[in-house]
């Protein structure tokens, strides 16, 4: 079997409301580029990547793929991930690898999970992802602890989530402490809680918040300050586990992270860690060094969400519910629309391959919407409701 062609389309999907974070506002829409790889046997593999419009970047790699076997992933990796030493993009390679794995699994008439070790569970638990949201169309507007509790209660009732992560760094840290304490009081000691300011706080603030929240028994405090060295200093001063998807994000960081004792939990990511197979390798490393393991979310649509579910189902040491922005979406580009969890768990698609198929009507609609709205990544940090704002640490 050989690769004969590639098609790439960029889509824009609406969200319920704009998501605020420490470096700006995510507009009420996600942009993803959908990849299809065609073979001479008529099997088509699906991939997906974020980061704005990636059509041009993927098409530049097309000549390196044509004529290759979708089974020759080590060759493809060398040709597309590190084609020259100063240009390495694991995100693009991950999308290509995913499409090739989808082809392989479809050819074998197996679900993708069976190709990468076999599933250990029929479903995978995910966490509610909480943001301070701007109000739009009657949705969002959560700022106070009471509002955040009410919204979380709605998500738990709708989807059955057993844990929640608060994206913070937008409002003063003591406000975030109040929100977490309100959530703990509402949902009790067995409900998993996490807090993530995306490395925005100073070490002093991170230590202050950690001490204030130790009684809440967080599952973890995620990237409370910047860098391996900063995380190590905070880790020395708190009993809360520290997680990261910012300071240990590729294999080159692992040795330093171990040597400096900077973190306790790694949030894996198909796009950071060189694809599905890279996440499997990371799982083994985490087992060796007794790091906890979960999975990071990067505003995925159904193709990536299916890949995350398949991958997580095969990980014997997935210690925490995975993250997903997925419940913020109003629709998806796959047949049947949005996948729905039961009791906070998404079932592993039964295949073959990823077990999802593109809905061409939806693809057409959301490709057209992208062409109309354009690529916002060049102005990703903009807060259109506060025109003079830009990312600057206010002393936290």
C-alpha positions in Angstrom: 0.0 0.0 0.0 1.3 3.5 -0.8 0.3 7.1 -0.2 -1.1 8.7 -3.4 -2.5 12.0 -2.3 -3.3 14.4 0.6 -6.2 16.8 1.2 -6.2 19.5 3.9 -9.1 21.7 4.9 -9.3 24.3 7.7 -12.6 24.6 9.6 -14.0 26.9 12.3 -16.3 25.5 14.9 -18.4 27.6 17.3 -18.2 27.4 21.1 -20.8 28.2 23.7 -18.9 31.3 24.9 -15.5 33.0 24.8 -12.9 31.4 27.2 -10.6 33.7 29.2 -7.1 32.7 30.2 -3.9 34.3 31.5 -2.7 35.5 28.1 -5.9 36.7 26.6 -9.2 35.4 25.3 -10.0 32.4 23.2 -12.8 33.6 20.9 -16.0 31.6 20.8 -14.7 29.3 18.1 -12.0 26.8 17.5 -9.9 26.5 14.3 -8.5 23.1 13.3 -7.0 21.8 10.1 -8.3 18.4 9.0 -6.0 16.1 7.0 -7.0 13.2 4.7 -4.3 10.9 3.4 -5.3 8.7 0.4 -3.8 5.4 -0.6 -3.7 3.3 -3.8 -6.0 0.8 -2.1 -8.8 3.3 -1.6 -8.3 3.5 2.2 -8.4 7.1 3.6 -6.8 8.1 6.9 -7.9 11.1 9.0 -5.7 13.5 10.9 -6.2 16.8 12.6 -4.0 19.6 13.9 -4.5 23.0 15.7 -2.6 26.2 15.8 -4.6 28.1 13.2 -4.6 27.5 9.4 -2.0 24.7 8.9 -2.9 23.9 5.3 0.2 25.4 3.8 2.6 23.8 6.3 1.1 20.3 5.7 1.1 20.7 1.9 4.8 21.6 2.0 5.3 18.1 3.4 3.1 16.4 0.8 6.0 15.6 -1.7 7.8 13.8 1.2 4.8 11.5 1.7 3.7 10.6 -1.9 4.9 7.1 -2.7 5.6 6.2 0.9 3.9 3.3 2.7 1.6 4.3 5.6 3.3 1.6 7.6 6.7 3.2 7.2 6.2 5.5 10.1 9.9 5.7 11.1 10.8 6.8 7.5 7.9 9.3 7.5 8.9 10.6 10.9 12.5 11.3 9.7 11.2 12.9 6.5 8.6 15.2 8.1 9.4 15.8 11.8 13.0 16.8 11.5 13.7 17.4 7.9 16.3 20.0 8.9 17.8 20.6 12.3 16.2 24.0 13.0 12.8 23.1 11.7 11.0 20.5 13.8 7.3 20.4 14.2 5.9 17.4 16.2 2.3 18.8 15.7 2.4 18.3 12.0 4.0 14.9 12.2 1.4 13.8 14.8 -1.4 14.7 12.4 0.3 12.7 9.6 1.1 9.7 11.9 -2.5 9.7 13.1 -3.8 9.5 9.5 -1.4 6.7 8.8 -2.4 4.7 11.9 -6.1 5.2 10.9 -5.2 3.7 7.5 -3.3 0.8 9.1 -6.2 0.0 11.5 -8.8 0.3 8.8 -6.8 -2.1 6.6 -6.7 -4.6 9.4 -10.4 -4.0 10.2 -9.4 -3.2 13.8 -10.1 -0.2 16.1 -7.0 2.0 16.5 -6.6 1.0 20.1 -6.0 -2.6 19.1 -3.1 -1.5 16.9 -1.3 0.2 19.8 -1.5 -2.4 22.5 -5.2 -3.0 23.0 -7.7 -1.3 25.2 -7.7 -1.8 28.9 -11.0 0.0 29.4 -14.2 0.4 27.3 -14.4 4.0 28.2 -12.1 6.8 29.4 -12.9 9.4 32.1 -12.6 13.1 31.3 -12.7 16.2 33.4 -14.9 19.3 33.2 -12.8 22.2 31.9 -13.8 25.4 33.7 -12.9 28.9 32.4 -13.9 32.4 33.4 -16.1 33.0 30.4 -17.4 36.2 28.8 -21.1 36.2 28.3 -22.3 35.7 24.7 -25.7 34.9 23.4 -27.0 34.3 26.9 -24.3 31.8 27.8 -21.2 32.2 29.9 -20.4 35.2 32.1 -19.0 33.2 35.1 -16.9 35.3 37.4 -17.9 34.8 41.0 -17.5 31.6 43.0 -21.3 31.2 43.1 -21.5 31.5 39.3 -18.7 29.0 38.8 -20.3 26.5 41.2 -23.7 26.9 39.4 -22.0 26.2 36.0 -20.1 23.2 37.3 -23.3 21.8 38.7 -24.8 22.1 35.3 -21.9 20.3 33.6 -21.9 17.5 36.2 -25.7 17.1 35.8 -25.4 17.0 32.0 -22.3 14.9 31.5 -21.6 13.2 34.8 -18.1 14.5 35.3 -16.3 13.4 38.4 -13.6 16.1 38.3 -13.0 19.6 37.1 -10.1 21.9 36.3 -10.2 25.7 36.6 -8.2 27.7 34.1 -7.1 30.7 36.1 -4.6 33.6 36.0 -7.3 36.0 34.8 -8.4 37.3 38.1 -6.4 37.9 41.3 -5.1 34.6 42.8 -7.1 35.0 46.0 -10.2 35.0 43.9 -9.2 31.7 42.4 -8.6 30.3 45.9 -12.2 31.4 46.8 -13.6 29.6 43.7 -11.8 26.4 44.4 -12.9 26.4 48.1 -16.5 27.0 46.9 -16.2 24.1 44.5 -14.8 21.8 47.2 -17.6 22.8 49.6 -20.3 22.1 46.9 -19.0 18.8 45.5 -17.3 17.2 48.5 -14.0 15.6 49.1 -14.2 12.9 46.5 -14.7 15.2 43.5 -11.4 15.8 41.7 -10.2 19.5 41.5 -7.3 21.0 39.6 -6.1 24.6 39.1 -4.0 25.9 36.2 -2.7 29.5 35.7 -0.5 28.4 32.8 2.8 29.3 34.5 1.6 32.9 35.1 2.3 33.4 38.8 5.5 34.3 40.5 7.1 31.6 42.7 5.9 33.5 45.8 2.3 33.7 44.6 2.4 30.0 43.6 3.6 29.0 47.1 1.0 31.3 48.7 -1.8 29.7 46.6 -0.5 26.2 47.3 -0.5 26.8 51.0 -4.0 28.3 50.9 -5.4 25.3 49.0 -3.6 22.4 50.8 -6.7 21.8 52.9 -8.8 21.4 49.6 -6.6 18.4 48.6 -6.3 19.3 44.9 -5.5 16.4 42.6 -2.8 18.7 41.3 -1.7 22.2 40.8 -0.8 22.6 37.2 2.1 24.9 36.0 1.7 27.4 38.9 4.9 29.2 37.8 7.2 29.2 34.9 9.9 26.7 34.0 11.6 23.6 35.5 13.6 25.6 38.0 10.6 27.6 39.2 8.5 24.5 39.5 11.2 22.8 41.5 11.3 25.6 44.0 7.5 25.6 44.4 7.5 21.8 44.7 9.9 22.0 47.7 7.3 24.1 49.6 4.0 22.3 49.1 2.5 18.9 49.6 0.2 19.4 46.5 1.3 17.4 43.5 2.5 19.6 40.6 1.5 18.8 37.1 2.8 20.2 33.8 2.1 20.5 30.1 4.5 23.5 29.8 7.9 22.7 31.3 8.1 19.0 30.4 6.6 18.8 26.9 9.0 16.7 24.9 11.6 14.0 25.4 14.4 16.4 25.7 12.9 17.8 28.9 12.5 14.5 30.7 16.1 14.1 32.0 16.2 17.7 33.4 12.7 17.3 34.9 13.8 14.2 36.8 17.2 15.6 37.8 15.6 18.8 39.2 12.6 17.1 40.8 10.3 19.7 39.2 7.0 17.8 38.7 4.9 14.9 39.8 2.5 14.5 36.9 2.9 14.8 33.1 -0.1 15.8 30.9 0.6 13.9 27.7 -0.4 15.3 24.4 -0.5 13.6 21.0 0.8 16.8 19.4 3.5 17.7 21.8 4.9 14.2 22.2 5.3 13.2 18.5 2.1 11.4 18.0 0.2 8.5 19.4 3.3 6.3 19.5 5.2 9.1 21.3 2.5 9.2 24.0 2.9 5.4 24.5 6.7 5.9 24.9 6.0 8.7 27.4 3.7 6.4 29.4 6.6 3.9 29.8 8.9 6.7 31.0 6.3 7.9 33.5 6.0 4.4 34.8 9.8 4.1 35.1 10.1 7.4 37.1 6.8 7.0 39.0 5.4 10.2 37.5 1.6 10.4 37.3 0.1 10.6 33.8 -2.9 12.3 32.3 -3.7 13.9 29.0 -3.7 17.6 28.0 -6.4 19.2 25.8 -5.7 21.5 22.9 -9.1 22.5 21.6 -9.7 19.3 19.7 -12.5 18.3 17.4 -13.8 14.7 16.9 -10.8 13.3 15.0 -8.4 14.2 17.7 -10.9 13.4 20.5 -11.3 9.9 19.1 -7.5 9.5 19.0 -7.2 10.7 22.6 -9.9 8.2 23.7 -8.2 5.3 21.8 -4.8 6.2 23.2 -5.9 6.8 26.8 -7.8 3.4 26.8 -4.5 1.6 26.2 -2.4 3.4 29.0 -2.1 1.2 32.1 -0.9 4.2 34.2 -3.3 6.9 33.3 -3.6 8.2 36.8 -6.1 11.1 36.4 -9.1 11.9 34.3 -8.1 13.4 30.9 -8.7 17.0 30.0 -10.9 18.1 27.0 -12.3 21.4 25.8 -14.7 19.2 23.8 -17.8 20.0 25.9 -17.4 23.7 25.0 -18.2 22.9 21.3 -21.6 23.4 19.9 -21.1 20.9 17.0 -18.4 18.7 15.4 -17.3 17.8 11.9 -17.9 14.0 12.3 -21.0 12.1 11.4 -23.4 12.1 14.2 -22.1 15.4 15.6 -20.6 15.6 19.1 -19.8 12.5 21.0 -21.5 12.4 24.3 -20.1 11.0 27.6 -21.8 8.8 30.1 -21.0 9.4 33.7 -18.1 11.6 32.6 -16.6 8.8 30.4 -16.3 8.7 26.6 -16.7 5.3 25.1 -13.9 4.0 22.9 -15.1 4.1 19.3 -15.5 0.6 17.9 -13.7 1.2 14.6 -12.4 0.3 12.3 -9.6 2.8 12.6 -10.4 5.9 14.6 -14.1 4.9 14.4 -15.2 8.3 13.2 -16.1 9.6 9.7 -16.1 13.1 8.4 -19.6 14.6 7.8 -19.2 16.3 4.5 -22.2 18.6 5.1 -20.6 19.8 8.3 -17.1 20.0 6.8 -18.5 22.3 4.0 -20.4 24.5 6.5 -17.5 25.0 8.8 -14.9 25.4 6.0 -17.1 28.2 4.7 -17.3 29.7 8.1 -13.6 29.7 8.4 -13.2 31.4 5.1 -15.7 34.0 6.3 -14.3 34.6 9.8 -10.6 34.1 9.0 -7.6 32.9 11.1 -7.6 34.6 14.5 -4.3 33.1 15.7 -2.3 36.3 14.6 -4.5 38.2 17.1 -5.0 35.3 19.6 -4.3 37.3 22.7 -6.8 40.1 21.9 -9.4 40.9 24.5 -12.0 42.7 22.3 -13.9 43.7 25.4 -10.9 45.4 26.8 -9.1 47.0 23.9 -6.1 48.3 25.8 -5.3 45.0 27.5 -2.3 42.8 26.5 -0.5 40.0 28.4 1.4 41.5 31.2 1.9 40.2 34.7 0.2 42.5 37.2 2.5 41.6 40.1 1.1 38.1 40.8 
